[in-house]
Amino acid sequence: MPAYRVLITDRAWPDCEVEREILAAAGAEIIEAPQSDEETLVELARDCDAIGTCWANVSEAVVRAAVRCRVIARFGIGLDNISVRTATELGIPVTCVPDYCVDEVAEHTLALLLSLARRIPLFDARAKRGEYDRRIDPPLRRVSGQTLGLVGFGRIAQAVFRRSAGLGLNVIAHSPSGNDHGTGCRMASLEELLSTSDFISLHCPLTNATRNLVGADQLARMKPTAYLINTSRGPLVDHTALWDAIRTGRLAGAGLDVFDPEPPDLSQPLFRDERVLVSPHAAFLSADSLHALRSRTARQIADVLQLRRPEHLVNPDVWPQTIVARRERSE
């Protein structure tokens, strides 16, 4: 009989075989939630020793219900769907994989930028309708020499910066710390970045301070020829204000991979407009990134269950005293 039960709240891949193999070696079995609403997760969490979550909301109620829980592991980078504060209060380690899919998201960001700049989806749609028509308004502009503004300057934004040099883009960035991390990228105020950039790409975590970071006031500061790109978190952008800016010609367009809520209502005019490119939160996807994410997350769960320090602890203050004490209390 397995020694541990691991609740998987949700997943963005076909099965749990990668996770199952790694966790079975640690004496754990996987319990998959049939749905990821709070009521279901609260009930299942009561009888589990660990929680692995992709996008489901591991709320305060879920964490408090998980009286046997020894670790909460995020299949991803951001932590806005986990009540880390509650977990820390209760001495539960929280893990994530902060450096996975960096290459994929950086590549997707630049793919959206180039597609917007060269209007490739529009030309493609015309050609497939049998229209061999290269006329376009406003006229296309050369990408080289234009300015890309990066809001946030973590791993992914730095990868975008490095790749942008080959396109001849002038890159500036803004972050609360103002740290260029030795890249040589010029750091700027948010106000300067918004007013001078031809492309603005968001690379921020979602926090109370960054929710609706780009709203009506920020969009009003941007050039009417500028494009907004978001491959980070949907709630960073006020989508109502974004549609109003695009609809009235105060912004050239947008490339969106993330939404609020997810999935979005694709019947909304914002998502149907030819000036807006949409992908289904797919920037992280590749066979390489998914296997790395799944295996590394499962190994972090296995490590904590076996009293080994995991690869990346979000709340290191809980280790090792509270996790050892918690295990002793539950045995």
SEVORO-117808 format. One record per residue (C-alpha): residue in three letters; chain; x, y, z. Coordinates in steps of 0.5 Angstrom, whole numbers, padded with zeros to 4 digits, m for minus. Each point is the difference from the previous one (the first is absolute). Layout:
N
ala / A / X / Y / Z
...
//
This chain:
331
met / A / 0000 / 0000 / 0000
pro / A / 0003 / 0007 / m0002
ala / A / 0002 / 0004 / 0006
tyr / A / m0002 / 0007 / m0003
arg / A / m0005 / 0003 / m0004
val / A / 0001 / 0005 / m0005
leu / A / m0006 / 0005 / m0002
ile / A / 0001 / 0002 / m0007
thr / A / m0005 / 0006 / m0001
asp / A / 0000 / 0001 / m0008
arg / A / 0005 / m0001 / m0005
ala / A / 0001 / 0003 / m0007
trp / A / 0003 / m0007 / m0003
pro / A / m0004 / m0007 / m0002
asp / A / 0002 / m0004 / 0006
cys / A / 0004 / 0000 / 0006
glu / A / 0005 / m0006 / m0002
val / A / 0006 / 0004 / 0001
glu / A / m0002 / 0002 / 0007
arg / A / m0002 / m0007 / 0002
glu / A / 0006 / m0003 / m0002
ile / A / 0004 / 0005 / 0005
leu / A / m0005 / 0000 / 0006
ala / A / m0001 / m0008 / 0000
ala / A / 0008 / 0000 / 0001
ala / A / m0001 / 0004 / 0006
gly / A / m0006 / m0004 / 0003
ala / A / m0005 / 0005 / m0003
glu / A / m0007 / m0001 / m0004
ile / A / m0003 / 0005 / m0004
ile / A / m0007 / 0002 / 0001
glu / A / m0003 / 0005 / m0005
ala / A / m0005 / 0005 / 0001
pro / A / m0006 / m0002 / m0004
gln / A / m0001 / 0008 / m0001
ser / A / 0003 / 0006 / 0004
asp / A / m0005 / 0004 / 0003
glu / A / 0002 / 0002 / 0007
glu / A / m0006 / m0005 / 0003
thr / A / 0003 / m0006 / m0003
leu / A / 0007 / 0002 / 0001
val / A / m0001 / 0001 / 0008
glu / A / m0003 / m0007 / 0000
leu / A / 0005 / m0003 / m0003
ala / A / 0006 / 0004 / 0003
arg / A / m0002 / m0003 / 0007
asp / A / 0003 / m0007 / m0001
cys / A / 0006 / 0002 / m0004
asp / A / 0007 / 0001 / 0002
ala / A / 0002 / 0004 / m0006
ile / A / m0003 / 0005 / m0005
gly / A / 0002 / 0001 / m0007
thr / A / m0003 / 0005 / m0004
cys / A / 0000 / 0003 / m0007
trp / A / m0005 / 0006 / m0001
ala / A / m0006 / m0002 / 0006
asn / A / m0001 / 0005 / 0006
val / A / 0004 / m0003 / 0006
ser / A / m0004 / 0005 / 0004
glu / A / 0001 / 0001 / 0008
ala / A / m0006 / m0005 / 0001
val / A / 0003 / m0005 / m0004
val / A / 0007 / 0001 / 0004
arg / A / m0003 / 0000 / 0006
ala / A / m0004 / m0007 / m0001
ala / A / 0006 / m0003 / m0002
val / A / 0002 / m0002 / 0007
arg / A / 0005 / m0006 / m0002
cys / A / 0003 / 0004 / m0006
arg / A / 0007 / 0001 / 0000
val / A / 0002 / 0003 / m0006
ile / A / m0004 / 0004 / m0006
ala / A / 0003 / 0000 / m0006
arg / A / m0001 / 0005 / m0006
phe / A / 0000 / m0003 / m0007
gly / A / 0003 / 0007 / m0003
ile / A / 0003 / 0006 / 0002
gly / A / m0005 / 0005 / 0003
leu / A / m0003 / m0001 / 0007
asp / A / m0006 / 0004 / m0001
asn / A / m0005 / m0006 / 0001
ile / A / 0003 / m0002 / 0006
ser / A / m0001 / 0003 / 0007
val / A / 0007 / 0000 / 0002
arg / A / m0001 / 0004 / 0006
thr / A / m0005 / m0005 / 0003
ala / A / 0005 / m0006 / m0002
thr / A / 0006 / 0004 / 0003
glu / A / m0004 / 0001 / 0007
leu / A / m0002 / m0007 / 0000
gly / A / 0007 / m0002 / m0001
ile / A / m0001 / m0003 / m0007
pro / A / 0006 / 0000 / m0005
val / A / m0002 / 0003 / m0007
thr / A / 0004 / m0001 / m0006
cys / A / 0000 / 0002 / m0007
val / A / 0004 / m0001 / m0007
pro / A / 0002 / 0008 / m0001
asp / A / 0005 / m0002 / m0006
tyr / A / m0004 / m0004 / m0004
cys / A / m0003 / 0002 / m0007
val / A / 0005 / 0006 / 0000
asp / A / 0002 / m0001 / m0007
glu / A / m0007 / m0002 / m0003
val / A / m0004 / 0006 / 0003
ala / A / 0006 / 0005 / m0002
glu / A / m0001 / m0003 / m0007
his / A / m0008 / 0000 / 0000
thr / A / 0001 / 0007 / 0002
leu / A / 0004 / 0002 / m0006
ala / A / m0004 / m0004 / m0004
leu / A / m0006 / 0004 / 0002
leu / A / 0004 / 0007 / m0001
leu / A / 0002 / m0002 / m0007
ser / A / m0007 / m0003 / m0002
leu / A / m0003 / 0007 / 0002
ala / A / 0006 / 0004 / m0003
arg / A / m0001 / m0004 / m0007
arg / A / m0007 / m0001 / 0000
ile / A / 0001 / m0007 / m0002
pro / A / m0007 / m0003 / 0003
leu / A / m0004 / 0005 / m0004
phe / A / 0004 / m0001 / m0006
asp / A / m0001 / m0008 / 0001
ala / A / m0007 / 0001 / 0001
arg / A / m0001 / 0004 / m0007
ala / A / 0004 / m0005 / m0004
lys / A / m0004 / m0006 / 0003
arg / A / m0006 / 0004 / m0002
gly / A / 0003 / 0001 / m0007
glu / A / 0002 / 0007 / 0000
tyr / A / 0007 / 0001 / m0002
asp / A / 0000 / 0007 / 0003
arg / A / 0006 / 0004 / 0003
arg / A / m0003 / 0006 / 0002
ile / A / m0001 / 0002 / 0007
asp / A / m0001 / 0006 / 0004
pro / A / 0004 / 0002 / 0004
pro / A / 0006 / m0001 / m0004
leu / A / 0005 / m0005 / 0003
arg / A / 0006 / 0002 / 0003
arg / A / 0007 / m0003 / 0001
val / A / 0001 / m0003 / 0006
ser / A / 0007 / 0001 / 0001
gly / A / 0001 / 0007 / 0003
gln / A / m0007 / 0000 / 0004
thr / A / 0000 / m0001 / 0008
leu / A / m0002 / m0005 / 0004
gly / A / m0002 / 0001 / 0007
leu / A / 0000 / m0006 / 0005
val / A / m0004 / 0001 / 0006
gly / A / 0003 / m0004 / 0005
phe / A / 0007 / m0003 / m0001
gly / A / 0001 / m0007 / 0003
arg / A / 0002 / m0006 / m0003
ile / A / m0005 / 0000 / m0006
ala / A / 0001 / 0007 / m0002
gln / A / 0008 / 0000 / 0000
ala / A / m0001 / m0006 / m0005
val / A / m0004 / 0005 / m0004
phe / A / 0005 / 0005 / 0001
arg / A / 0006 / m0005 / m0003
arg / A / m0004 / m0002 / m0006
ser / A / m0002 / 0007 / m0002
ala / A / 0007 / 0002 / m0001
gly / A / m0001 / m0004 / m0007
leu / A / m0006 / 0004 / m0002
gly / A / 0003 / 0007 / 0001
leu / A / m0005 / 0002 / 0005
asn / A / 0002 / 0005 / 0005
val / A / m0002 / m0003 / 0007
ile / A / m0002 / 0003 / 0006
ala / A / m0002 / m0003 / 0007
his / A / m0004 / 0002 / 0006
ser / A / 0000 / m0003 / 0007
pro / A / m0001 / 0002 / 0007
ser / A / 0007 / m0002 / 0002
gly / A / 0003 / 0004 / m0007
asn / A / 0005 / m0006 / 0000
asp / A / 0003 / m0002 / m0007
his / A / 0003 / m0006 / 0003
gly / A / 0006 / 0001 / m0004
thr / A / m0003 / 0000 / m0007
gly / A / 0001 / 0007 / m0002
cys / A / m0007 / 0001 / m0001
arg / A / m0002 / 0008 / 0001
met / A / m0005 / 0000 / 0006
ala / A / m0005 / 0005 / m0001
ser / A / m0006 / 0003 / 0004
leu / A / m0007 / m0003 / m0001
glu / A / m0002 / 0007 / m0003
glu / A / 0006 / 0000 / m0005
leu / A / m0001 / m0007 / m0002
leu / A / m0008 / 0001 / m0002
ser / A / 0001 / 0006 / m0003
thr / A / 0006 / m0001 / m0005
ser / A / m0001 / m0008 / m0001
asp / A / m0002 / m0003 / m0007
phe / A / m0001 / m0006 / 0003
ile / A / m0002 / m0001 / 0008
ser / A / 0001 / m0007 / 0002
leu / A / m0002 / m0002 / 0007
his / A / 0004 / m0005 / 0005
cys / A / m0003 / 0001 / 0007
pro / A / m0002 / m0004 / 0005
leu / A / m0007 / 0001 / 0002
thr / A / m0001 / 0003 / 0007
asn / A / m0005 / 0005 / 0003
ala / A / 0005 / 0006 / m0002
thr / A / 0000 / m0003 / m0008
arg / A / m0007 / m0002 / m0001
asn / A / m0003 / 0005 / m0005
leu / A / 0007 / 0003 / m0001
val / A / m0002 / 0002 / m0007
gly / A / m0006 / 0003 / 0000
ala / A / m0003 / 0006 / m0003
asp / A / 0005 / 0005 / 0003
gln / A / 0006 / m0004 / m0003
leu / A / m0003 / m0001 / m0006
ala / A / m0002 / 0007 / m0001
arg / A / 0008 / 0001 / 0001
met / A / 0002 / m0005 / m0006
lys / A / 0001 / 0002 / m0007
pro / A / m0006 / m0001 / m0005
thr / A / 0005 / m0004 / m0004
ala / A / 0002 / m0004 / 0006
tyr / A / m0002 / m0008 / 0001
leu / A / m0001 / m0003 / 0007
ile / A / 0002 / m0007 / 0001
asn / A / m0001 / m0004 / 0006
thr / A / 0003 / m0007 / 0001
ser / A / 0000 / 0000 / 0008
arg / A / m0007 / 0001 / 0003
gly / A / m0007 / 0002 / m0002
pro / A / m0002 / 0004 / 0006
leu / A / 0006 / 0005 / m0002
val / A / m0004 / 0003 / m0005
asp / A / m0007 / 0003 / 0000
his / A / m0003 / m0003 / m0006
thr / A / m0006 / 0005 / 0000
ala / A / 0005 / 0006 / 0000
leu / A / 0004 / m0004 / m0005
trp / A / m0006 / m0001 / m0005
asp / A / m0002 / 0007 / 0001
ala / A / 0007 / 0003 / m0002
ile / A / 0001 / m0005 / m0006
arg / A / m0008 / 0001 / m0003
thr / A / 0001 / 0008 / 0000
gly / A / 0007 / m0001 / m0003
arg / A / 0004 / 0003 / 0006
leu / A / 0004 / m0007 / 0000
ala / A / 0003 / m0004 / m0006
gly / A / m0002 / m0007 / 0002
ala / A / 0002 / m0005 / 0005
gly / A / 0003 / m0007 / 0001
leu / A / m0003 / m0004 / 0006
asp / A / 0001 / m0007 / 0002
val / A / m0003 / 0001 / 0007
phe / A / m0007 / 0002 / 0002
asp / A / m0004 / 0002 / 0006
pro / A / m0004 / m0004 / 0001
glu / A / 0003 / m0007 / m0004
pro / A / m0003 / m0002 / m0004
pro / A / m0002 / 0007 / m0003
asp / A / m0007 / 0001 / m0003
leu / A / 0003 / 0000 / m0007
ser / A / m0007 / 0003 / m0003
gln / A / 0002 / 0006 / 0003
pro / A / 0002 / 0005 / m0005
leu / A / 0007 / 0001 / 0002
phe / A / 0002 / m0007 / m0001
arg / A / m0003 / 0000 / m0007
asp / A / 0003 / 0007 / m0003
glu / A / 0006 / m0001 / m0005
arg / A / 0004 / 0004 / 0004
val / A / 0000 / m0004 / 0006
leu / A / 0004 / m0007 / m0001
val / A / m0002 / m0005 / 0005
ser / A / 0003 / m0007 / 0003
pro / A / m0003 / m0004 / 0005
his / A / 0005 / 0001 / 0006
ala / A / 0005 / m0005 / m0005
ala / A / 0007 / 0004 / 0001
phe / A / 0002 / m0005 / 0005
leu / A / m0001 / m0006 / m0005
ser / A / 0005 / m0004 / m0002
ala / A / 0002 / m0008 / 0001
asp / A / 0006 / 0002 / 0003
ser / A / m0003 / 0005 / 0005
leu / A / m0006 / m0004 / 0002
his / A / 0005 / m0006 / 0002
ala / A / 0004 / 0004 / 0004
leu / A / m0005 / 0004 / 0003
arg / A / m0004 / m0007 / 0002
ser / A / 0006 / m0004 / 0002
arg / A / 0003 / 0006 / 0004
thr / A / m0006 / 0001 / 0004
ala / A / m0001 / m0007 / 0001
arg / A / 0007 / m0001 / 0003
gln / A / m0001 / 0006 / 0005
ile / A / m0007 / m0003 / 0003
ala / A / 0004 / m0006 / 0000
asp / A / 0006 / 0003 / 0004
val / A / m0004 / 0004 / 0005
leu / A / m0004 / m0007 / 0001
gln / A / 0007 / m0003 / 0002
leu / A / 0003 / 0006 / 0004
arg / A / 0004 / 0002 / m0006
arg / A / 0001 / 0008 / m0001
pro / A / m0004 / 0001 / m0007
glu / A / 0003 / 0003 / m0006
his / A / m0003 / 0007 / 0001
leu / A / m0004 / 0002 / 0007
val / A / m0004 / 0006 / m0001
asn / A / 0000 / 0001 / 0008
pro / A / 0006 / m0003 / 0002
asp / A / m0001 / 0002 / 0008
val / A / m0004 / m0006 / 0001
trp / A / 0005 / m0004 / m0002
pro / A / 0002 / m0005 / 0003
gln / A / m0003 / 0001 / 0008
thr / A / m0007 / 0001 / m0002
ile / A / 0000 / m0006 / m0005
val / A / 0003 / m0005 / 0004
ala / A / m0004 / 0002 / 0006
arg / A / m0006 / 0000 / m0004
arg / A / 0002 / m0007 / m0003
glu / A / 0001 / m0003 / 0007
arg / A / m0007 / 0003 / 0002
ser / A / m0004 / m0004 / m0005
glu / A / 0004 / m0007 / 0001
//
